[in-house]
Amino acid sequence: MIDSLKQYPAMKDSGVSWLGQVPGHWDVRRMKLLLREVDSRSISGKEQLLRVSQYTGVTQRKSVDGSDAADTRAASLVGYKRVMPSDLVINIMLAWNGSMGVSRYDGIASPAYCVYRFKPGAMPWYYHELLRLPLYKGRIKTASTGVVESRLRLYSDDLGRIEAIQPPPAEQAAIVRFLDWANGRLERAIRAKRKVIALLNEQKQAIIHRAVTRGLDPSVPLKPSGIPWLGDIPRHWEVMPLKFLCRRIQNGATPSTSEQRYYENGTVPWFGPSSISSSIELGRPVRHLADIAFEDGKARLIIGPAVLVIVIGATAGKMSLLLGDGATNQQITAFELKSDRIAPQFGIQQLRTSEHWLKSTASTATIPILDSGVVNRLPLAFPTVGEQECILSALSNDTLPLNTAISRLEREIDLLREYRTRLVADVVTGKLDVREAAARLPDEAPLDTVEDDADLSDETEAADEEAIA
């Protein structure tokens, strides 16, 4: 059905250089004519807390332990902004990267956000797709107030001046219907590939776990390790607390964002919990810090190799390996390893076997927090560095076919996402006509396309709350 889509029979110049041509019967209007800001505040603070992400739009912030408690560090949610289904919620500090979306939920959002309600003739879910396009992200960035990227803000007046495409209401509905169907098909394909990746990762982790806890020789004599998640280990291996295998242990810090000199022309990567995923290697840094941040004592330089452990927050217990130099925020503790005792890759692979146990020890009164003493005393079982390197070399060979298969599937998922982005852009901007296709679609239950990946959450949410708490 997608392959049979055609262009509109008549196009016209939109009158806006960055929009180009649009279908002849579509209008172009300022956003201020399509929506209005609403500012209703919570009296009780008991409503469902919502979050806004550039990846997943507006979602519910669920407590890490599955309870009804709010997943937040704010002392109170009284005064948070009320959000109704079909309202547009925008993180004004990150609007330029797409941190906005239409809500499916009744709830509350950070007072640092803006909430808008669409006027008659503007279908919320059409504009949800339109405003999150790369094309519109660029326009929003130029419309935002501020000098440098990290200080950009999209205020209501800025949003109101942005030009918006307006198809007839019935056509907006047809576009939303078609995209729901197409996104459902693509999401099912992506989820099927994710399931295969999960199975391959399980197989890979089983190989890794055996190697870093038993070594390569299956006939080697064993002894009890006294460590629940390790079990028996080779008799000649040592067991030692993590803190004795480190050159230095330190917590991170966050330089004030109001001091732009700490971030301008920064070269040192600064990591947060969102940088730590299921991979042993660190993901993207949240920001980069300038040398002056360290000279003023507002940040602490980590000399790699170091194990970074999240000690505060919903993902407490997760860890990754920093090979070079860097810095972290205060939710992360860095353990700079003694490389003459522990091969960094061996250390992180074994330590990650403790993640579930470590998370279970976190306090859950308000937000999960790990006891520093417990983390410092995490036991490591290890042979000589030479034997560790042999184990790592064997693991590299044994897991190569699995890594190749996983990489291929991940690339296929990336291609599906790229195709989805291009399809959405072509449909909502009038490059493809979906009216007939939408009319032929069967009625189907919508697929929940929100990605359940905590690694995609926005690092700045906690900072927003701390600023207003």
RAWO-V302809 format. One record per run of one state. SS is the DSSP state (a for helix, b for strand, c for the rest). FROM is the first residue (numbers start at 0). LEN is the number of residues. If there is no record, write none. Layout:
ss = {SS & SS}
from = {FROM & FROM}
len = {LEN & LEN}
This chain:
ss = {c & a & c & b & c & b & c & b & c & b & a & c & b & c & b & c & b & c & b & c & b & c & b & c & a & c & b & c & b & c & b & c & a & c & a & c & b & c & a & c & b & c & a & c & b & c & a & c & b & c & b & c & b & a & b & c & a & c & b & c & a & c & b & c & b & c & a & c & b & c & b & c & b & c & b & c & b & c & b & c & a & c & b & c & b & c & a & c & b & c & a & c & a & c & b & c & a & c & a & c & a & c}
from = {0 & 1 & 4 & 5 & 6 & 10 & 13 & 20 & 23 & 26 & 30 & 33 & 34 & 38 & 40 & 41 & 48 & 53 & 56 & 60 & 80 & 83 & 87 & 91 & 94 & 97 & 99 & 102 & 106 & 109 & 112 & 118 & 123 & 131 & 133 & 143 & 144 & 145 & 148 & 151 & 152 & 153 & 155 & 161 & 162 & 166 & 168 & 214 & 221 & 224 & 231 & 234 & 237 & 241 & 245 & 251 & 259 & 262 & 267 & 271 & 272 & 275 & 280 & 281 & 286 & 289 & 290 & 295 & 301 & 302 & 305 & 310 & 311 & 312 & 318 & 322 & 325 & 328 & 331 & 337 & 343 & 360 & 362 & 363 & 368 & 369 & 371 & 376 & 378 & 382 & 384 & 398 & 399 & 428 & 432 & 433 & 434 & 439 & 453 & 456 & 459 & 468}
len = {1 & 3 & 1 & 1 & 4 & 3 & 7 & 3 & 3 & 4 & 3 & 1 & 4 & 2 & 1 & 7 & 5 & 3 & 4 & 20 & 3 & 4 & 4 & 3 & 3 & 2 & 3 & 4 & 3 & 3 & 6 & 5 & 8 & 2 & 10 & 1 & 1 & 3 & 3 & 1 & 1 & 2 & 6 & 1 & 4 & 2 & 46 & 7 & 3 & 7 & 3 & 3 & 4 & 4 & 6 & 8 & 3 & 5 & 4 & 1 & 3 & 5 & 1 & 5 & 3 & 1 & 5 & 6 & 1 & 3 & 5 & 1 & 1 & 6 & 4 & 3 & 3 & 3 & 6 & 6 & 17 & 2 & 1 & 5 & 1 & 2 & 5 & 2 & 4 & 2 & 14 & 1 & 29 & 4 & 1 & 1 & 5 & 14 & 3 & 3 & 9 & 1}
